[in-house]
Amino acid sequence: VVVRPARWADDGPRCAAIVRGLPDYFTDNVPAEVERDGAAHPAWVVEAGIGVIGFAIVERRSDSVAEVLWIAVDAVHRGRGAGLRLLGHVLTELSRDGVRVVEAKTLAPTSDYAPYVATRAFWQRMGFIHLDTVDPYPGWKPGNPCAIYVAPL
Ligand SMILES: CC(C)(COP(=O)(O)OP(=O)(O)OC[C@H]1O[C@@H](n2cnc3c(N)ncnc32)[C@H](O)[C@@H]1OP(=O)(O)O)[C@@H](O)C(=O)NCCC(=O)NCCS
């Protein structure tokens, strides 16, 4: 398993396909948003022998702050350490580049939606702390309380 910077013109369609393969996590509008965000912001992919199995897109907010806009691992490859390798690599690179705090937004535990239990466990495992819940979150559909996570690097 190798993590490398994305070459978005080549990797974007595959990353959008990974998103389409996770319908419990991402609504129909997300593949297009991912394609757009990956073209505009730094992105990394994680590759196994068969090709790209996951990706992360990061928006730099300032010299010291970044947000993980999107992260996903192909449905059949989830739960085998690829996400940990991918995000660990990204956080190390951000830290080397001067980033001190990283934000991530996800579905809050008050939502009662089972798939995101694992997602929140992932953020916590990666050192992220649930700082706040915003409900409703501007731009998010009603019924989707937003958990703000932050990780100090
Ligand atoms: C979240 C995601 C990127 C994590 O990638 P992954 O390759 O599945 O995760 P890993 O196998 O590297 O697991 C890393 C840690 O996350 C946690 N975790 C992962 N899957 C879990 C599960 N099903 N239940 C509980 N904890 C889980 C564990 O703490 C694990 O560490 P451990 O193996 O030392 O116990 C991936 O599962 C995914 O694409 N999920 C759907 C999309 C999504 O939720 N994206 C984020 C939106 S905010």
PDBQT file of the ligand as one rigid body, heavy atoms in Angstrom, charges set to zero:
ROOT
HETATM    1  C1  LIG A 201     -13.571   6.253   7.122  1.00  0.00    +0.000 C 
HETATM    2  C2  LIG A 201     -12.640   5.506   6.171  1.00  0.00    +0.000 C 
HETATM    3  C3  LIG A 201     -11.930   6.518   5.246  1.00  0.00    +0.000 C 
HETATM    4  C4  LIG A 201     -11.570   4.783   7.020  1.00  0.00    +0.000 C 
HETATM    5  O1  LIG A 201     -10.730   4.030   6.161  1.00  0.00    +0.000 OA
HETATM    6  P1  LIG A 201     -10.500   2.459   6.442  1.00  0.00    +0.000 P 
HETATM    7  O2  LIG A 201      -9.447   1.989   5.534  1.00  0.00    +0.000 OA
HETATM    8  O3  LIG A 201     -11.811   1.774   6.396  1.00  0.00    +0.000 OA
HETATM    9  O4  LIG A 201      -9.997   2.498   7.964  1.00  0.00    +0.000 OA
HETATM   10  P2  LIG A 201      -8.816   1.639   8.615  1.00  0.00    +0.000 P 
HETATM   11  O5  LIG A 201      -9.000   0.197   8.285  1.00  0.00    +0.000 OA
HETATM   12  O6  LIG A 201      -7.513   2.256   8.256  1.00  0.00    +0.000 OA
HETATM   13  O7  LIG A 201      -9.123   1.838  10.165  1.00  0.00    +0.000 OA
HETATM   14  C5  LIG A 201      -8.475   2.821  10.935  1.00  0.00    +0.000 C 
HETATM   15  C6  LIG A 201      -9.175   2.943  12.262  1.00  0.00    +0.000 C 
HETATM   16  O8  LIG A 201     -10.508   3.409  12.095  1.00  0.00    +0.000 OA
HETATM   17  C7  LIG A 201     -11.366   2.744  13.039  1.00  0.00    +0.000 C 
HETATM   18  N1  LIG A 201     -12.345   1.951  12.304  1.00  0.00    +0.000 N 
HETATM   19  C8  LIG A 201     -12.317   1.640  11.000  1.00  0.00    +0.000 A 
HETATM   20  N2  LIG A 201     -13.405   0.910  10.676  1.00  0.00    +0.000 NA
HETATM   21  C9  LIG A 201     -14.122   0.753  11.808  1.00  0.00    +0.000 A 
HETATM   22  C10 LIG A 201     -15.341   0.088  12.138  1.00  0.00    +0.000 A 
HETATM   23  N3  LIG A 201     -16.069  -0.563  11.211  1.00  0.00    +0.000 N 
HETATM   24  N4  LIG A 201     -15.780   0.157  13.407  1.00  0.00    +0.000 NA
HETATM   25  C11 LIG A 201     -15.080   0.809  14.355  1.00  0.00    +0.000 A 
HETATM   26  N5  LIG A 201     -13.895   1.432  14.104  1.00  0.00    +0.000 NA
HETATM   27  C12 LIG A 201     -13.446   1.419  12.848  1.00  0.00    +0.000 A 
HETATM   28  C13 LIG A 201     -10.505   1.860  13.892  1.00  0.00    +0.000 C 
HETATM   29  O9  LIG A 201     -10.144   2.579  15.055  1.00  0.00    +0.000 OA
HETATM   30  C14 LIG A 201      -9.292   1.631  13.010  1.00  0.00    +0.000 C 
HETATM   31  O10 LIG A 201      -8.114   1.470  13.740  1.00  0.00    +0.000 OA
HETATM   32  P3  LIG A 201      -7.646  -0.010  14.194  1.00  0.00    +0.000 P 
HETATM   33  O11 LIG A 201      -7.590  -0.824  12.939  1.00  0.00    +0.000 OA
HETATM   34  O12 LIG A 201      -6.315   0.237  14.804  1.00  0.00    +0.000 OA
HETATM   35  O13 LIG A 201      -8.698  -0.491  15.133  1.00  0.00    +0.000 OA
HETATM   36  C15 LIG A 201     -13.387   4.457   5.301  1.00  0.00    +0.000 C 
HETATM   37  O14 LIG A 201     -13.910   3.427   6.116  1.00  0.00    +0.000 OA
HETATM   38  C16 LIG A 201     -14.499   5.026   4.461  1.00  0.00    +0.000 C 
HETATM   39  O15 LIG A 201     -14.300   5.351   3.288  1.00  0.00    +0.000 OA
HETATM   40  N6  LIG A 201     -15.727   5.150   5.047  1.00  0.00    +0.000 N 
HETATM   41  C17 LIG A 201     -16.881   5.603   4.300  1.00  0.00    +0.000 C 
HETATM   42  C18 LIG A 201     -16.767   7.042   3.891  1.00  0.00    +0.000 C 
HETATM   43  C19 LIG A 201     -16.603   7.969   5.070  1.00  0.00    +0.000 C 
HETATM   44  O16 LIG A 201     -17.198   7.813   6.121  1.00  0.00    +0.000 OA
HETATM   45  N7  LIG A 201     -15.766   9.015   4.844  1.00  0.00    +0.000 N 
HETATM   46  C20 LIG A 201     -15.573  10.064   5.831  1.00  0.00    +0.000 C 
HETATM   47  C21 LIG A 201     -16.701  11.020   5.793  1.00  0.00    +0.000 C 
HETATM   48  S1  LIG A 201     -16.549  12.267   7.062  1.00  0.00    +0.000 SA
ENDROOT
TORSDOF 0
